[in-house]
Amino acid sequence: MTTLSASEVQAQFDRLLRRVIAGEEIVITRGHKPVARLVSERQEPKRNMKEVRKAVADLRRLRKQIAARGEKGRITLAEMRSAIAEGRR
């Protein structure tokens, strides 16, 4: 990731745009503080695979718990609220 001032970006915009299209991320600063980020429109957001795997494992565990209840496989309101709260963390 490259960090440049707004005036540097303005002077080199065409060259920087090519770098962004190639996959580089550029942070723009004003007064040494980050104010914007240039990223390719085609870039996928970075995902933490560890978090994704944990979420999938949790969903599989929940599905097994529901299946174990048989025909009564309903979730209580408290369980639903707990799952929603867990998902917001």
N, CA, C and O atoms as CSV, one atom per row, in Angstrom:
chain,resi,resn,atom,element,x,y,z
A,1,MET,N,N,0.857,-1.177,0.000
A,1,MET,CA,C,0.000,0.000,0.000
A,1,MET,C,C,0.897,1.232,0.000
A,1,MET,O,O,1.854,1.317,0.770
A,2,THR,N,N,0.584,2.162,-0.852
A,2,THR,CA,C,1.335,3.398,-0.995
A,2,THR,C,C,0.545,4.533,-0.357
A,2,THR,O,O,-0.680,4.583,-0.460
A,3,THR,N,N,1.262,5.449,0.307
A,3,THR,CA,C,0.627,6.615,0.911
A,3,THR,C,C,1.202,7.864,0.256
A,3,THR,O,O,2.418,8.058,0.224
A,4,LEU,N,N,0.316,8.709,-0.266
A,4,LEU,CA,C,0.737,9.943,-0.935
A,4,LEU,C,C,-0.134,11.104,-0.494
A,4,LEU,O,O,-1.281,10.919,-0.087
A,5,SER,N,N,0.429,12.314,-0.581
A,5,SER,CA,C,-0.361,13.502,-0.263
A,5,SER,C,C,-1.307,13.802,-1.419
A,5,SER,O,O,-1.119,13.315,-2.534
A,6,ALA,N,N,-2.308,14.595,-1.144
A,6,ALA,CA,C,-3.293,14.952,-2.171
A,6,ALA,C,C,-2.618,15.651,-3.342
A,6,ALA,O,O,-2.982,15.408,-4.492
A,7,SER,N,N,-1.647,16.511,-3.077
A,7,SER,CA,C,-0.972,17.217,-4.169
A,7,SER,C,C,-0.147,16.258,-5.016
A,7,SER,O,O,-0.073,16.429,-6.233
A,8,GLU,N,N,0.473,15.256,-4.405
A,8,GLU,CA,C,1.223,14.249,-5.169
A,8,GLU,C,C,0.280,13.444,-6.058
A,8,GLU,O,O,0.599,13.152,-7.210
A,9,VAL,N,N,-0.875,13.090,-5.519
A,9,VAL,CA,C,-1.860,12.318,-6.294
A,9,VAL,C,C,-2.334,13.147,-7.480
A,9,VAL,O,O,-2.450,12.635,-8.593
A,10,GLN,N,N,-2.601,14.399,-7.248
A,10,GLN,CA,C,-3.082,15.275,-8.320
A,10,GLN,C,C,-2.061,15.358,-9.456
A,10,GLN,O,O,-2.433,15.346,-10.629
A,11,ALA,N,N,-0.788,15.442,-9.111
A,11,ALA,CA,C,0.257,15.576,-10.124
A,11,ALA,C,C,0.505,14.271,-10.885
A,11,ALA,O,O,0.972,14.305,-12.023
A,12,GLN,N,N,0.199,13.122,-10.274
A,12,GLN,CA,C,0.526,11.823,-10.862
A,12,GLN,C,C,-0.702,10.950,-11.110
A,12,GLN,O,O,-0.581,9.728,-11.192
A,13,PHE,N,N,-1.873,11.553,-11.229
A,13,PHE,CA,C,-3.108,10.781,-11.229
A,13,PHE,C,C,-3.155,9.679,-12.283
A,13,PHE,O,O,-3.537,8.553,-11.963
A,14,ASP,N,N,-2.781,9.962,-13.518
A,14,ASP,CA,C,-2.853,8.941,-14.571
A,14,ASP,C,C,-1.989,7.729,-14.234
A,14,ASP,O,O,-2.427,6.589,-14.387
A,15,ARG,N,N,-0.771,7.973,-13.778
A,15,ARG,CA,C,0.140,6.876,-13.430
A,15,ARG,C,C,-0.400,6.089,-12.247
A,15,ARG,O,O,-0.340,4.859,-12.234
A,16,LEU,N,N,-0.929,6.794,-11.253
A,16,LEU,CA,C,-1.471,6.127,-10.065
A,16,LEU,C,C,-2.708,5.305,-10.410
A,16,LEU,O,O,-2.921,4.226,-9.859
A,17,LEU,N,N,-3.513,5.820,-11.319
A,17,LEU,CA,C,-4.710,5.100,-11.738
A,17,LEU,C,C,-4.334,3.755,-12.368
A,17,LEU,O,O,-4.995,2.748,-12.119
A,18,ARG,N,N,-3.291,3.738,-13.171
A,18,ARG,CA,C,-2.822,2.464,-13.750
A,18,ARG,C,C,-2.371,1.504,-12.659
A,18,ARG,O,O,-2.637,0.305,-12.742
A,19,ARG,N,N,-1.690,2.019,-11.634
A,19,ARG,CA,C,-1.242,1.158,-10.528
A,19,ARG,C,C,-2.432,0.588,-9.756
A,19,ARG,O,O,-2.414,-0.571,-9.342
A,20,VAL,N,N,-3.460,1.406,-9.567
A,20,VAL,CA,C,-4.663,0.950,-8.861
A,20,VAL,C,C,-5.365,-0.134,-9.672
A,20,VAL,O,O,-5.804,-1.139,-9.112
A,21,ILE,N,N,-5.474,0.060,-10.975
A,21,ILE,CA,C,-6.104,-0.939,-11.838
A,21,ILE,C,C,-5.340,-2.254,-11.768
A,21,ILE,O,O,-5.934,-3.326,-11.878
A,22,ALA,N,N,-4.024,-2.175,-11.585
A,22,ALA,CA,C,-3.194,-3.374,-11.482
A,22,ALA,C,C,-3.328,-4.048,-10.119
A,22,ALA,O,O,-2.767,-5.123,-9.906
A,23,GLY,N,N,-4.067,-3.429,-9.192
A,23,GLY,CA,C,-4.328,-4.070,-7.907
A,23,GLY,C,C,-3.721,-3.384,-6.702
A,23,GLY,O,O,-3.936,-3.826,-5.573
A,24,GLU,N,N,-2.972,-2.318,-6.909
A,24,GLU,CA,C,-2.363,-1.625,-5.774
A,24,GLU,C,C,-3.395,-0.732,-5.081
A,24,GLU,O,O,-4.318,-0.221,-5.716
A,25,GLU,N,N,-3.225,-0.556,-3.793
A,25,GLU,CA,C,-4.101,0.314,-3.009
A,25,GLU,C,C,-3.301,1.549,-2.631
A,25,GLU,O,O,-2.156,1.433,-2.195
A,26,ILE,N,N,-3.887,2.728,-2.791
A,26,ILE,CA,C,-3.182,3.975,-2.508
A,26,ILE,C,C,-3.995,4.794,-1.514
A,26,ILE,O,O,-5.182,5.048,-1.722
A,27,VAL,N,N,-3.337,5.204,-0.429
A,27,VAL,CA,C,-3.971,6.034,0.595
A,27,VAL,C,C,-3.574,7.483,0.334
A,27,VAL,O,O,-2.398,7.787,0.137
A,28,ILE,N,N,-4.555,8.366,0.333
A,28,ILE,CA,C,-4.322,9.784,0.095
A,28,ILE,C,C,-4.395,10.514,1.435
A,28,ILE,O,O,-5.323,10.318,2.219
A,29,THR,N,N,-3.397,11.354,1.676
A,29,THR,CA,C,-3.352,12.080,2.947
A,29,THR,C,C,-3.492,13.575,2.705
A,29,THR,O,O,-3.201,14.083,1.622
A,30,ARG,N,N,-3.936,14.248,3.722
A,30,ARG,CA,C,-3.968,15.713,3.731
A,30,ARG,C,C,-3.490,16.109,5.121
A,30,ARG,O,O,-4.104,15.750,6.126
A,31,GLY,N,N,-2.403,16.842,5.165
A,31,GLY,CA,C,-1.833,17.217,6.457
A,31,GLY,C,C,-1.368,15.997,7.246
A,31,GLY,O,O,-1.505,15.956,8.469
A,32,HIS,N,N,-0.827,15.023,6.561
A,32,HIS,CA,C,-0.307,13.771,7.137
A,32,HIS,C,C,-1.388,12.884,7.745
A,32,HIS,O,O,-1.072,11.932,8.458
A,33,LYS,N,N,-2.651,13.179,7.477
A,33,LYS,CA,C,-3.748,12.346,7.973
A,33,LYS,C,C,-4.432,11.671,6.787
A,33,LYS,O,O,-4.743,12.340,5.802
A,34,PRO,N,N,-4.674,10.349,6.861
A,34,PRO,CA,C,-5.370,9.660,5.763
A,34,PRO,C,C,-6.787,10.212,5.598
A,34,PRO,O,O,-7.536,10.338,6.566
A,35,VAL,N,N,-7.134,10.537,4.358
A,35,VAL,CA,C,-8.476,11.075,4.086
A,35,VAL,C,C,-9.236,10.278,3.031
A,35,VAL,O,O,-10.461,10.375,2.950
A,36,ALA,N,N,-8.527,9.490,2.223
A,36,ALA,CA,C,-9.195,8.719,1.170
A,36,ALA,C,C,-8.320,7.534,0.779
A,36,ALA,O,O,-7.137,7.465,1.112
A,37,ARG,N,N,-8.947,6.603,0.058
A,37,ARG,CA,C,-8.249,5.406,-0.395
A,37,ARG,C,C,-8.664,5.120,-1.831
A,37,ARG,O,O,-9.853,5.089,-2.146
A,38,LEU,N,N,-7.682,4.911,-2.696
A,38,LEU,CA,C,-7.954,4.533,-4.086
A,38,LEU,C,C,-7.795,3.026,-4.197
A,38,LEU,O,O,-6.730,2.483,-3.901
A,39,VAL,N,N,-8.852,2.354,-4.623
A,39,VAL,CA,C,-8.805,0.912,-4.838
A,39,VAL,C,C,-9.526,0.608,-6.139
A,39,VAL,O,O,-10.396,1.361,-6.576
A,40,SER,N,N,-9.158,-0.489,-6.740
A,40,SER,CA,C,-9.789,-0.893,-7.993
A,40,SER,C,C,-11.236,-1.285,-7.737
A,40,SER,O,O,-11.547,-1.910,-6.723
A,41,GLU,N,N,-12.105,-0.923,-8.645
A,41,GLU,CA,C,-13.518,-1.298,-8.539
A,41,GLU,C,C,-13.680,-2.810,-8.612
A,41,GLU,O,O,-14.622,-3.360,-8.042
A,42,ARG,N,N,-12.772,-3.482,-9.305
A,42,ARG,CA,C,-12.851,-4.925,-9.476
A,42,ARG,C,C,-12.271,-5.698,-8.290
A,42,ARG,O,O,-12.439,-6.915,-8.218
A,43,GLN,N,N,-11.606,-5.033,-7.376
A,43,GLN,CA,C,-10.976,-5.725,-6.266
A,43,GLN,C,C,-12.004,-6.323,-5.332
A,43,GLN,O,O,-12.989,-5.675,-4.979
A,44,GLU,N,N,-11.774,-7.554,-4.935
A,44,GLU,CA,C,-12.625,-8.217,-3.957
A,44,GLU,C,C,-12.245,-7.725,-2.567
A,44,GLU,O,O,-11.061,-7.525,-2.296
A,45,PRO,N,N,-13.212,-7.526,-1.683
A,45,PRO,CA,C,-12.844,-7.165,-0.317
A,45,PRO,C,C,-12.090,-8.320,0.331
A,45,PRO,O,O,-12.399,-9.491,0.108
A,46,LYS,N,N,-11.104,-7.968,1.129
A,46,LYS,CA,C,-10.325,-9.009,1.804
A,46,LYS,C,C,-11.151,-9.596,2.927
A,46,LYS,O,O,-11.746,-8.870,3.724
A,47,ARG,N,N,-11.183,-10.903,2.983
A,47,ARG,CA,C,-11.949,-11.583,4.032
A,47,ARG,C,C,-10.996,-12.387,4.888
A,47,ARG,O,O,-10.041,-12.990,4.397
A,48,ASN,N,N,-11.269,-12.382,6.144
A,48,ASN,CA,C,-10.480,-13.175,7.063
A,48,ASN,C,C,-11.015,-14.601,6.995
A,48,ASN,O,O,-12.100,-14.881,7.504
A,49,MET,N,N,-10.265,-15.497,6.375
A,49,MET,CA,C,-10.739,-16.865,6.155
A,49,MET,C,C,-10.988,-17.594,7.474
A,49,MET,O,O,-11.844,-18.476,7.543
A,50,LYS,N,N,-10.256,-17.237,8.503
A,50,LYS,CA,C,-10.469,-17.870,9.805
A,50,LYS,C,C,-11.885,-17.557,10.313
A,50,LYS,O,O,-12.568,-18.434,10.843
A,51,GLU,N,N,-12.314,-16.312,10.146
A,51,GLU,CA,C,-13.661,-15.917,10.565
A,51,GLU,C,C,-14.724,-16.607,9.718
A,51,GLU,O,O,-15.756,-17.031,10.238
A,52,VAL,N,N,-14.477,-16.720,8.420
A,52,VAL,CA,C,-15.436,-17.366,7.529
A,52,VAL,C,C,-15.601,-18.839,7.912
A,52,VAL,O,O,-16.722,-19.342,7.994
A,53,ARG,N,N,-14.483,-19.525,8.146
A,53,ARG,CA,C,-14.547,-20.942,8.538
A,53,ARG,C,C,-15.294,-21.130,9.854
A,53,ARG,O,O,-16.065,-22.077,10.003
A,54,LYS,N,N,-15.065,-20.221,10.815
A,54,LYS,CA,C,-15.753,-20.311,12.105
A,54,LYS,C,C,-17.249,-20.117,11.919
A,54,LYS,O,O,-18.046,-20.835,12.524
A,55,ALA,N,N,-17.643,-19.150,11.085
A,55,ALA,CA,C,-19.066,-18.892,10.844
A,55,ALA,C,C,-19.730,-20.107,10.206
A,55,ALA,O,O,-20.844,-20.471,10.581
A,56,VAL,N,N,-19.057,-20.738,9.248
A,56,VAL,CA,C,-19.608,-21.927,8.597
A,56,VAL,C,C,-19.742,-23.063,9.607
A,56,VAL,O,O,-20.760,-23.755,9.633
A,57,ALA,N,N,-18.730,-23.254,10.429
A,57,ALA,CA,C,-18.784,-24.308,11.446
A,57,ALA,C,C,-19.918,-24.051,12.435
A,57,ALA,O,O,-20.615,-24.983,12.838
A,58,ASP,N,N,-20.104,-22.794,12.824
A,58,ASP,CA,C,-21.199,-22.452,13.743
A,58,ASP,C,C,-22.562,-22.732,13.113
A,58,ASP,O,O,-23.464,-23.233,13.785
A,59,LEU,N,N,-22.718,-22.414,11.827
A,59,LEU,CA,C,-23.982,-22.684,11.139
A,59,LEU,C,C,-24.250,-24.185,11.051
A,59,LEU,O,O,-25.386,-24.626,11.224
A,60,ARG,N,N,-23.215,-24.961,10.785
A,60,ARG,CA,C,-23.392,-26.417,10.718
A,60,ARG,C,C,-23.786,-26.982,12.083
A,60,ARG,O,O,-24.637,-27.867,12.180
A,61,ARG,N,N,-23.152,-26.454,13.139
A,61,ARG,CA,C,-23.490,-26.905,14.497
A,61,ARG,C,C,-24.939,-26.564,14.824
A,61,ARG,O,O,-25.655,-27.384,15.399
A,62,LEU,N,N,-25.375,-25.359,14.462
A,62,LEU,CA,C,-26.754,-24.938,14.711
A,62,LEU,C,C,-27.731,-25.824,13.940
A,62,LEU,O,O,-28.773,-26.208,14.470
A,63,ARG,N,N,-27.395,-26.150,12.689
A,63,ARG,CA,C,-28.273,-27.002,11.889
A,63,ARG,C,C,-28.425,-28.381,12.531
A,63,ARG,O,O,-29.520,-28.944,12.537
A,64,LYS,N,N,-27.325,-28.933,13.074
A,64,LYS,CA,C,-27.392,-30.234,13.755
A,64,LYS,C,C,-28.257,-30.153,15.014
A,64,LYS,O,O,-29.015,-31.076,15.311
A,65,GLN,N,N,-28.140,-29.046,15.753
A,65,GLN,CA,C,-28.948,-28.879,16.962
A,65,GLN,C,C,-30.435,-28.828,16.610
A,65,GLN,O,O,-31.261,-29.424,17.300
A,66,ILE,N,N,-30.765,-28.124,15.548
A,66,ILE,CA,C,-32.162,-28.018,15.137
A,66,ILE,C,C,-32.682,-29.373,14.673
A,66,ILE,O,O,-33.798,-29.768,15.013
A,67,ALA,N,N,-31.864,-30.088,13.891
A,67,ALA,CA,C,-32.268,-31.409,13.397
A,67,ALA,C,C,-32.466,-32.392,14.546
A,67,ALA,O,O,-33.334,-33.261,14.470
A,68,ALA,N,N,-31.679,-32.266,15.599
A,68,ALA,CA,C,-31.778,-33.172,16.749
A,68,ALA,C,C,-33.096,-32.977,17.510
A,68,ALA,O,O,-33.492,-33.850,18.282
A,69,ARG,N,N,-33.758,-31.878,17.309
A,69,ARG,CA,C,-35.018,-31.613,18.001
A,69,ARG,C,C,-36.192,-32.346,17.353
A,69,ARG,O,O,-37.292,-32.387,17.904
A,70,GLY,N,N,-35.947,-32.914,16.200
A,70,GLY,CA,C,-37.017,-33.636,15.510
A,70,GLY,C,C,-38.023,-32.683,14.922
A,70,GLY,O,O,-37.666,-31.613,14.429
A,71,GLU,N,N,-39.297,-33.073,14.974
A,71,GLU,CA,C,-40.345,-32.254,14.378
A,71,GLU,C,C,-40.543,-30.949,15.130
A,71,GLU,O,O,-41.086,-29.988,14.585
A,72,LYS,N,N,-40.104,-30.915,16.379
A,72,LYS,CA,C,-40.260,-29.688,17.166
A,72,LYS,C,C,-39.162,-28.682,16.836
A,72,LYS,O,O,-39.014,-27.694,17.556
A,73,GLY,N,N,-38.404,-28.894,15.796
A,73,GLY,CA,C,-37.219,-28.124,15.465
A,73,GLY,C,C,-37.354,-26.621,15.462
A,73,GLY,O,O,-36.707,-25.955,14.654
A,74,ARG,N,N,-38.148,-26.078,16.310
A,74,ARG,CA,C,-38.317,-24.628,16.361
A,74,ARG,C,C,-37.278,-24.006,17.289
A,74,ARG,O,O,-36.842,-24.614,18.266
A,75,ILE,N,N,-36.906,-22.805,16.960
A,75,ILE,CA,C,-35.960,-22.063,17.780
A,75,ILE,C,C,-36.754,-21.109,18.667
A,75,ILE,O,O,-37.700,-20.464,18.216
A,76,THR,N,N,-36.358,-21.031,19.922
A,76,THR,CA,C,-37.050,-20.112,20.833
A,76,THR,C,C,-36.638,-18.675,20.511
A,76,THR,O,O,-35.624,-18.438,19.855
A,77,LEU,N,N,-37.431,-17.736,20.979
A,77,LEU,CA,C,-37.129,-16.327,20.771
A,77,LEU,C,C,-35.788,-15.968,21.408
A,77,LEU,O,O,-35.008,-15.210,20.832
A,78,ALA,N,N,-35.523,-16.510,22.588
A,78,ALA,CA,C,-34.252,-16.234,23.267
A,78,ALA,C,C,-33.067,-16.752,22.456
A,78,ALA,O,O,-32.036,-16.085,22.368
A,79,GLU,N,N,-33.211,-17.949,21.857
A,79,GLU,CA,C,-32.137,-18.507,21.032
A,79,GLU,C,C,-31.914,-17.655,19.781
A,79,GLU,O,O,-30.777,-17.443,19.359
A,80,MET,N,N,-33.014,-17.170,19.194
A,80,MET,CA,C,-32.906,-16.340,18.001
A,80,MET,C,C,-32.195,-15.028,18.336
A,80,MET,O,O,-31.311,-14.598,17.596
A,81,ARG,N,N,-32.570,-14.398,19.434
A,81,ARG,CA,C,-31.924,-13.141,19.837
A,81,ARG,C,C,-30.441,-13.354,20.139
A,81,ARG,O,O,-29.597,-12.518,19.816
A,82,SER,N,N,-30.148,-14.494,20.768
A,82,SER,CA,C,-28.747,-14.820,21.067
A,82,SER,C,C,-27.935,-14.973,19.789
A,82,SER,O,O,-26.813,-14.475,19.702
A,83,ALA,N,N,-28.502,-15.666,18.787
A,83,ALA,CA,C,-27.803,-15.848,17.518
A,83,ALA,C,C,-27.599,-14.533,16.804
A,83,ALA,O,O,-26.545,-14.308,16.211
A,84,ILE,N,N,-28.592,-13.659,16.851
A,84,ILE,CA,C,-28.459,-12.333,16.224
A,84,ILE,C,C,-27.364,-11.532,16.914
A,84,ILE,O,O,-26.532,-10.911,16.252
A,85,ALA,N,N,-27.363,-11.546,18.237
A,85,ALA,CA,C,-26.345,-10.812,18.990
A,85,ALA,C,C,-24.960,-11.368,18.703
A,85,ALA,O,O,-24.001,-10.606,18.584
A,86,GLU,N,N,-24.843,-12.690,18.591
A,86,GLU,CA,C,-23.562,-13.317,18.290
A,86,GLU,C,C,-23.072,-12.893,16.909
A,86,GLU,O,O,-21.875,-12.681,16.718
A,87,GLY,N,N,-23.970,-12.768,15.958
A,87,GLY,CA,C,-23.602,-12.373,14.615
A,87,GLY,C,C,-23.142,-10.923,14.517
A,87,GLY,O,O,-22.440,-10.560,13.573
A,88,ARG,N,N,-23.522,-10.107,15.461
A,88,ARG,CA,C,-23.127,-8.701,15.441
A,88,ARG,C,C,-21.762,-8.456,16.060
A,88,ARG,O,O,-21.230,-7.349,15.966
A,89,ARG,N,N,-21.202,-9.452,16.677
A,89,ARG,CA,C,-19.872,-9.267,17.304
A,89,ARG,C,C,-18.789,-9.307,16.302
A,89,ARG,O,O,-17.617,-9.169,16.653
